[in-house]
Amino acid sequence: MAGTTNEQAGEPIPHRLGGFGDEKPATEEIQEIVDSVKYDFLKQSGANATKFVALYYQSQVVAGTNYRIKVDIGGDCYCLEIFVPLPYTGNKPELTSYKKKETCKDVCHS
C-alpha cells in the first residue's frame, strides 16, 4: 500500500490480490453512494447525524464493488461498508455493515 511499510524490513507492503486498495479522499461519486444508503444507516444504527459527509474510501472489485467509506456524521465517524452491484443488475447500493470509529483519523478495516 502506498506509504505503508513492512516494519521489520522497511519495505513497501504490496497489495493483496483481490483485497481492498489504498484509502483515498472521497469524491462526489463516493458521496452519492453514501447518500444512497443514509436512510438505512440511520435506521439501523440509531445514530443522530447532523451531517453525513464521506471523507475517505477504499474499494474492492468483485462482482460489483465493495466500498469501505469513512463518514463524518457530525461529532462521530463511522466506517460504512457498501456493496454496489454491477449496473446491468438494476440493483441499488446496499449497506452491508458499519462500525463506529474512535476518531475520524482511524483507518477503516474489516
C-alpha positions as CSV (number, residue, x, y, z in Angstrom):
1,M,0.0,0.0,0.0
2,A,1.2,3.5,-0.7
3,G,3.0,4.8,2.3
4,T,2.7,1.5,4.2
5,T,5.9,-0.3,5.0
6,N,7.0,-3.7,6.4
7,E,8.0,-2.5,9.9
8,Q,10.8,-5.1,10.2
9,A,12.3,-4.6,6.8
10,G,11.2,-1.1,6.0
11,E,10.0,-2.2,2.6
12,P,6.6,-1.4,1.0
13,I,3.9,-3.9,1.5
14,P,2.4,-5.0,-1.8
15,H,-1.4,-5.0,-2.4
16,R,-3.1,-8.3,-1.6
17,L,-4.6,-9.6,-4.8
18,G,-8.4,-9.2,-4.6
19,G,-8.1,-7.1,-1.4
20,F,-9.1,-3.5,-0.8
21,G,-7.0,-0.8,-2.3
22,D,-5.4,2.2,-0.6
23,E,-7.5,4.8,1.3
24,K,-8.3,7.8,-1.0
25,P,-10.1,11.1,-0.4
26,A,-13.8,10.8,-1.1
27,T,-15.1,12.1,-4.5
28,E,-18.5,13.3,-5.5
29,E,-19.4,9.8,-6.7
30,I,-18.5,8.3,-3.3
31,Q,-20.7,10.9,-1.6
32,E,-23.6,9.9,-3.9
33,I,-23.1,6.3,-2.9
34,V,-23.1,7.2,0.8
35,D,-26.2,9.4,0.4
36,S,-28.0,6.4,-1.2
37,V,-27.7,4.4,2.0
38,K,-28.1,7.2,4.5
39,Y,-31.6,6.3,5.5
40,D,-30.7,2.6,6.0
41,F,-27.7,3.6,8.1
42,L,-29.6,5.9,10.3
43,K,-32.4,3.4,10.8
44,Q,-30.1,0.5,11.6
45,S,-27.6,2.4,13.8
46,G,-29.9,4.8,15.6
47,A,-27.3,7.4,15.2
48,N,-28.2,11.1,15.2
49,A,-26.5,12.7,12.2
50,T,-26.1,16.4,12.0
51,K,-24.2,15.9,8.8
52,F,-23.3,13.0,6.5
53,V,-20.0,13.6,4.7
54,A,-17.8,11.0,3.1
55,L,-14.2,11.6,4.0
56,Y,-12.1,8.7,2.6
57,Y,-12.8,5.4,0.9
58,Q,-11.2,2.1,-0.2
59,S,-12.6,-0.1,-2.9
60,Q,-12.5,-3.8,-3.9
61,V,-13.7,-5.0,-7.2
62,V,-15.8,-8.2,-7.0
63,A,-19.0,-9.0,-9.0
64,G,-19.7,-5.3,-8.4
65,T,-17.7,-3.1,-6.0
66,N,-17.3,-3.3,-2.2
67,Y,-16.5,0.1,-0.6
68,R,-15.3,1.0,2.9
69,I,-16.2,4.6,3.3
70,K,-15.3,6.8,6.3
71,V,-18.2,9.1,7.1
72,D,-18.4,12.1,9.4
73,I,-21.9,12.3,10.8
74,G,-21.2,15.4,13.0
75,G,-19.2,14.6,16.1
76,D,-18.7,10.9,15.3
77,C,-17.2,9.0,12.4
78,Y,-18.3,5.6,11.1
79,C,-16.9,3.2,8.6
80,L,-19.7,2.1,6.2
81,E,-19.3,-1.0,4.1
82,I,-21.4,-0.7,1.0
83,F,-21.8,-3.1,-1.9
84,V,-22.5,-1.5,-5.3
85,P,-23.7,-4.2,-7.8
86,L,-22.9,-4.2,-11.4
87,P,-25.1,-1.7,-13.4
88,Y,-26.8,-4.3,-15.5
89,T,-28.5,-5.8,-12.4
90,G,-30.5,-2.7,-11.8
91,N,-30.0,-3.1,-8.1
92,K,-29.2,-0.2,-5.8
93,P,-26.2,0.1,-3.4
94,E,-26.6,-1.9,-0.2
95,L,-25.2,-1.1,3.2
96,T,-23.6,-4.3,4.4
97,S,-22.1,-3.2,7.7
98,Y,-21.0,-0.2,9.7
99,K,-18.7,0.4,12.6
100,K,-18.2,3.5,14.8
101,K,-14.6,4.7,14.9
102,E,-12.8,6.2,17.9
103,T,-11.7,9.2,15.8
104,C,-12.0,10.3,12.3
105,K,-8.3,9.6,11.8
106,D,-8.8,5.9,12.3
107,V,-8.4,3.8,9.1
108,C,-11.3,1.6,8.1
109,H,-10.6,-2.1,8.4
110,S,-12.8,-5.1,8.4
